[in-house]
Each structure stands twice: as structure tokens, then as C-alpha cells.
Amino acid sequence: MGIETQVFVIALVCSVISLFPQVDFAQEVVPVRNEVARVGQQEVIMMRHAFIEEGEYAFWERESRQKVWPWFQRLGARMIGDFQVIYPEVIDDSPGQDEALRFARYASYEHWQATRRANTENPTGGSVVLAGKGSLSAKSDMGLSNRRTVLLGSKEAVFLQGYMATTRPLYMPGTREAFRETFDSSEDDLPMPVSLKSASPNDEVLILRYRKIKKNAFQELYEIERGDVWPYLEKIGGRPVGQWKIIYLPNGTPIESPEYDEDYSLIRYASLDHYKAVDMDPGSLGGDGPDFKRQQEAKSLINDLTLSTSYRVLKGPLFSSPPVYAQPHDLKYRYSD
């Protein structure tokens, strides 16, 4: 073949190739279609713990956010966040490593199963049936592989069921009382109205509260908290994320007790100092009006239903499930025999 002919053939091949967009075949491309969304299911949240090599939390969270979660959103999951567990005032019982807690929402336990890989114990067929394969899933696999390079282990995988908090406006009318400043702190029964300075700069933390509660008390506790505790908390700057009861499903680590139920709540605060102020003296931030008295009465009811309480401090951004635009591979398909 002459030089001119070779040049012509190469140019022809290149021009033909250029007609077709590049496809990442790092994974097999598997197209799918979907049924309509199922309704009436009970949402579950997976709270998964991870021990990570020391100093690698930022890498871990970035791989989740940039590579793994866009694919999981296509699978229908909604991510709350992957937060670092910090120990600002208590002794870290596992020093020399980072810790993370990831919260992911699924429409049901079956939906969670459908986002896993296919195996003989998974009746859904796994993520390939749900959303196929392509560059988006391949990037997720890369992110999962990268995370495994810094993963040291895990101590819990917990299924939760309950309620996400909704952002809502709250109208709490003023009492129309008149007050004047006094310098006599010896007076009894002084009212405690407040006026506020400018907001402090945020260094946000999340408080994950765990409780052992009386059997079958979760619904009552939630209704008390949402109706009588959260309004005052939100007034003084706290932002509830949600409250959930532990449910005992296959692939979860908790073991059900006949003596008590267990629940978690997750609340955002502007800083650790903000949380301390709310925890120790909420009235100093919001006053002692009827709303404060209602909250205090509610806390007394909550204490009667609670057997024990503990807290973990988390740090990191909420993911908020931003929109994802993943373009389709420019390929044509037909039914396969």
C-alpha cells in the first residue's frame, strides 16, 4: 500500500471514529428502563460507621461526594452526609485513626437491597437491574475502591426508621410585656426576657443523640419533641435533621432487647459553644416565656420515657442531594433474545 493510500485510510478511520462520542468501557454498558415509583413504603436510613486511616477523612468524604453519591442518587437514594466523629471534650477510645458516620436514605429495605450488588441472597437483582451500568457507575466503583484504600474497619451498620425534620417557618408571637433593666440581682422571681447580640461566626457541629427508651415509646417521644421541644430549639438557633428508631433487620448490627427500644436524633448547631449554651441554659438564649415553659414541661415527659442517653459530636457538611445531570451514552439498543 502506498504512502498516499495509507494516509487516506488513516484519515478515513479517524473521521469515522470522530462521528461517535467516546464511551468509557471500564465497565460493561448495560441500559435499563424503570417501572413507576412505588408508593406507601416505609423509608429506612442506613447509618454506617467507618474507621479510616488517620488524617484521611477529607479524602474519604470527597470520594463519596464526588464519585459515589452521584451514582447512588441515580439509584434513588438520598444522602444526608458522611460526617467525621470528633472528640472535643471526651477521650477518644480509638486514637490513631479517623472515624466517620454516613447517613443514607432509602425508600424501603427492599430499595436498600436493590442498591447492593447482585447475589443469591438478594431477591431484587441488585443495582444492575435498578440502574444498569455505564460511566456513572464505573466512577462510583472507582470511588468505592479509593475509599477502601484508607478503610480500616467498621463497628456498626444501623437501620433507622422515623422522621426527617422539615424546614418550617415558626410564628411565636411576642407576649407584649414591658421590661426595664435592673441591677438588683438579689430580687426573687425576676423575669428573663432576652435581647440578642449579632450572631457569632459558624463552626458547625452536629450532635447525634442515642437513647434507650421504654418499649413502644418512640412515636410518643417524637410527637412531644416535634411539637413542644423543637420550636423553642429552632428559635434559639438549633436545626433538627431528624429523629429515628433503630429497626432490627438483616445486615444490621444492633440486636433487639426485650427490655427497651433505641432511638437516635441528629441536630445541627452553629458551634460546640452553641450546643453547650442550649444544653446548659436554653432560657438565656430564648427567654422564659410560655414557649420555654412548654419546652420544660415536655422535657419532663421525655425524661419519664427515657432510660439512658449518650451523645456523639460530628463535623462535616450536609450533602442535601444536589441535582445531578448525567448524559446518556449515545448508543442504540434493541430487545435482546
C-alpha positions, 0 to 999 in steps of 0.5 A, a space after each residue: 500500500 502506498 504512502 498516499 493510500 495509507 494516509 487516506 485510510 488513516 484519515 478515513 478511520 479517524 473521521 469515522 471514529 470522530 462521528 461517535 462520542 467516546 464511551 468509557 468501557 471500564 465497565 460493561 454498558 448495560 441500559 435499563 428502563 424503570 417501572 413507576 415509583 412505588 408508593 406507601 413504603 416505609 423509608 429506612 436510613 442506613 447509618 454506617 460507621 467507618 474507621 479510616 486511616 488517620 488524617 484521611 477523612 477529607 479524602 474519604 468524604 470527597 470520594 463519596 461526594 464526588 464519585 459515589 453519591 452521584 451514582 447512588 442518587 441515580 439509584 434513588 437514594 438520598 444522602 444526608 452526609 458522611 460526617 467525621 466523629 470528633 472528640 472535643 471534650 471526651 477521650 477518644 477510645 480509638 486514637 490513631 485513626 479517623 472515624 466517620 458516620 454516613 447517613 443514607 436514605 432509602 425508600 424501603 429495605 427492599 430499595 436498600 437491597 436493590 442498591 447492593 450488588 447482585 447475589 443469591 441472597 438478594 431477591 431484587 437483582 441488585 443495582 444492575 437491574 435498578 440502574 444498569 451500568 455505564 460511566 456513572 457507575 464505573 466512577 462510583 466503583 472507582 470511588 468505592 475502591 479509593 475509599 477502601 484504600 484508607 478503610 480500616 474497619 467498621 463497628 456498626 451498620 444501623 437501620 433507622 426508621 422515623 422522621 426527617 425534620 422539615 424546614 418550617 417557618 415558626 410564628 411565636 408571637 411576642 407576649 407584649 410585656 414591658 421590661 426595664 433593666 435592673 441591677 438588683 440581682 438579689 430580687 426573687 422571681 425576676 423575669 428573663 426576657 432576652 435581647 440578642 447580640 449579632 450572631 457569632 461566626 459558624 463552626 458547625 457541629 452536629 450532635 447525634 443523640 442515642 437513647 434507650 427508651 421504654 418499649 413502644 415509646 418512640 412515636 410518643 417521644 417524637 410527637 412531644 419533641 416535634 411539637 413542644 421541644 423543637 420550636 423553642 430549639 429552632 428559635 434559639 438557633 438549633 436545626 433538627 435533621 431528624 429523629 429515628 428508631 433503630 429497626 432490627 433487620 438483616 445486615 444490621 448490627 444492633 440486636 433487639 432487647 426485650 427490655 427497651 427500644 433505641 432511638 437516635 436524633 441528629 441536630 445541627 448547631 452553629 458551634 460546640 459553644 452553641 450546643 453547650 449554651 442550649 444544653 446548659 441554659 436554653 432560657 438565656 438564649 430564648 427567654 422564659 416565656 410560655 414557649 420555654 415553659 412548654 419546652 420544660 414541661 415536655 422535657 419532663 415527659 421525655 425524661 419519664 420515657 427515657 432510660 439512658 442517653 449518650 451523645 456523639 459530636 460530628 463535623 462535616 457538611 450536609 450533602 442535601 442531594 444536589 441535582 445531578 445531570 448525567 448524559 446518556 451514552 449515545 448508543 442504540 439498543 434493541 430487545 435482546 433474545 
